[in-house]
Amino acid sequence: QVHLGKRDNRLIRVDCRFPGTKVAVELLGYRYHRTELQLRTDSERINQLTLSGYLVLQFTYEAVVNRPDKVVAHTVEALLGRRAA
């Protein structure tokens, strides 16, 4: 996990960030992304990162395990289109 800033005096963390880019990746597992509070926290974090210029990709556990080719393809596409300014 990487810290990218703060929101309401709490650190904003993402699962993956690629140095030299504004691309971040969130890995969504059912355990930590299913309650009302967790969903609200997730959406607020993603919105803040988007407003700060990040492109945030979200992948489920199922996608990472069963469709890694799509995960990699989307990540590469984002990285090619989002170089740091």
Sequence and secondary structure as in RCSB ss.txt:
>XXXX:A:sequence
QVHLGKRDNRLIRVDCRFPGTKVAVELLGYRYHRTELQLRTDSERINQLTLSGYLVLQFTYEAVVNRPDKVVAHT
VEALLGRRAA
>XXXX:A:secstr
 EEEEEETTEEEEESEE TTBSEEEEEE GGGS SHHHHHHHHHHHHHHHHTT EEEEEEHHHHHH HHHHHHHH
HHHHHH B  
